[in-house]
Structures are given as C-alpha cells and as structure tokens.
Amino acid sequence: MDKDILIKVVTEKMPYGKYKGRLLCDLPEPYLVWYHAKGFPKSKLGDRLNTMYEIKLNGLEYLLEPIKQKV
C-alpha cells in the first residue's frame, strides 16, 4: 500500500455529494459499501475511496491514527 494514499485519506475532503466537505477517513462505512457496489470512480479519488472501503471493511482504522496525529 502506498503511504501517500493513507496521508491523502486523512487530509482530503469529499468533493461532492451527501458527504461533501467530510474527510475521506470519516466517511461512514455504509456509504463506502454503497459506493463499492455502484463502482468507485476511475480516478485518484476512486482509489482513495476504495482504500477507505478496504480499511473499514477489515477493521484497520487504527492504522490511520498515527497519521492523523502527525498531520
């Protein structure tokens, strides 16, 4: 996994939709599950949303805590 993606998911905000303005790492899991079923965009944002989906699906949110404290 690319370390830069982890930094981006804790610093970037959702640019549109119901959760516009919310940090990607703070998006609710049901929203990420819905997006996964719909298909993530073919873009860097889609890669980051997919990363958050995998992190939340596998209960790995604790991995983001040290990164959140540094940024």
Secondary structure, DSSP 8 states (H G I E B T S, - for coil): --HHHHHHHHH-B--SSTTTTSBGGGS-HHHHHHHHHH---SSHHHHHHHHHHHHHHTT-GGGGHHHHHH-
